Amino acid sequence: MRRLLQKIFRPFFVWLAHKFSADPKRELVFKSLSKLYRAISDNKSRKGIVIPIDITKDSFIIFSDQHKGNKDHADDFKNNEANYIAALNYYFKERYRFINLGDGEELWKYPATEVIKNYPDALKAEANFDFLNKYYRTFGNHDLLWKNKLDVTLLLKDIFKMPLPVYEGLILRGMLNKRFSIFLTHGHQGDKMSDNNALSTWAVAHLWAPIQRYLQVNVNTPANDFYLRDKHNKLMYDWSSHKNDTILITGHTHKPVFASGKYNKNFDYSISDNESVKPSYFNTGCCCYNDGDITGIEIDKGDIRLVKWYTEHNEVKKMILEEKKLEEIFKTL
């Protein structure tokens, strides 16, 4: 029966997903990012919070796009779990705060109950930060379910402290020579399926996701199509480049970006090698590369780094891919 339904309905749902989600529109992305930034910055919305920071003392690790599944053959995270837990244990010991920037669970392919059952260790490693009030979480398009407080409470209450706020975005705000802001959000803003009103996002989480799981529709296009994921990153850069005192950090595309590609010359994650670009945009990459590696962004006592965690000779190691002083970054905006 499933094969028959797949044959009949799958092409329609693939078309539907691409029509509404796959190709980002500049005006929609800009409008959505600006609206979210203003709402959080003005403290007039529950969509996010402003976190005051001391740039000389505070440390954050930012990971996104784990896409935890149920450990079957289609689970993108199962080969990355060991590196992820080792990294979180390191950052917990070093007293970092942890920002989980969305798509932590792959809820378009798997029911939340299956994911939670199969990844207790990874979730508990995250919860360690929560118990010390050092855990911040945003939702992405693939774990949009966590936008609903009731689902968070019912499904995650045995692991995390309740209530567990799950935001759309966060702003880290501090002072250098002047006030600066670091705006963090998953990066799916402007997506007509996942970035809309409460009714439509509920429908995606509770109706669309089960249909996709059943029909095995994979529409994670920004992560799988090189042109589209570059377009996403470039649109995010374009928006951030208009800000004089703000940098933007997202995930979503699975393609790491450091300072808009301004400084790096040796890695394939630049937006541009043009020295005139502003170093205003960063992307965490993801925690589900097929070789087991994970990437993330560190903000540590005035420095910002793109890091990779990997396994070599059965030992989990960290590599710094790029590093700059935040003061230098903000001076050139």
TACORPE-V903141 format. One line per field, one symbol per residue. phi: phi as a letter, one per 30 degrees, with the letter a starting at -180 (. if undefined). psi: psi as a letter, one per 30 degrees, with the letter a starting at -180 (. if undefined). burial: I if it has 9 or more other ideal C-beta (glycine too) atoms within 8 Angstrom, else O. A space follows every 50 residues. Layout:
phi=???
psi=???
burial=???
This chain:
phi=.dddddddceeddddddddcbdcdceddddddddddddddddhcbddabc cdbcddbdbbcbcbhdhecbiddcddcddcedddddddddddddidcccc cjhdbccdcbdedddddcbddddddddedddchbbbbcccdcbeeddced deddccddccdcdcdbcdabbcbabcdbdbbccbadjcejdddcbbdedd dddddccdedddeddhccbddedccddddddedddddeddddccbbccbb bidicdbbhiidcdbcbdbddacddddddcbbbdiacbddcjdbbacccb hjcbbcbbcbcbhibdbcbddbabddededdcd
psi=eeeeeeeefeeeeeeeeeefeejkkeeeeeeeeeeeeeeeeghglgfllk jkljffekkkkjllhehkbggafgjffeffeeeeeeeeeeeeeghlkkjj glhekigffkkeeeeeefheeeeeeefeeefghgkkkllaffhfeffjee eeeefgffelkkkjkjlfllkkkakcflklkjkkleggkfjfefialeee eeeeefeeeeeeeefhjjhhefffjeeeeeeeeeeeeeefffkfgklkkl befgjkkjhggeekffligkekgkfflkhfkkkfblhhkfgfllllkkjj hflkkklkklkkhgkklkkjelklkeeeefeg.
burial=OOOOIIOOIIOOIIOOIIOOIIOIOOOIIIIIIIOIIOIIIOOOOOIIOI IOOOIOOIIIIIIIIIIIIIOOOOIIIOOIIIIIIIIIIIIIOOOIIIII IIIIIIIIIIOIOIIIOIIIOIIIIIIIIIOOOIIIIIIIIIIIIIIIOO IIIOIIOOIIOOOIOIIIIIIIIIOIOOOIIIIIIIIIIIIIIIIOOOOI IIIIIOOIIIIIIOIOIOIOIIIOOOOIIIIIIIIIIIIIIOIOIIIIII IIIIIIIIIIIIIIOOOOIIIOOOOOIIIIIIIIIIIIIOOIIIIIIIII OOIIIIIIIIIOOOOIOOOOIIOIOIIOIIOOI
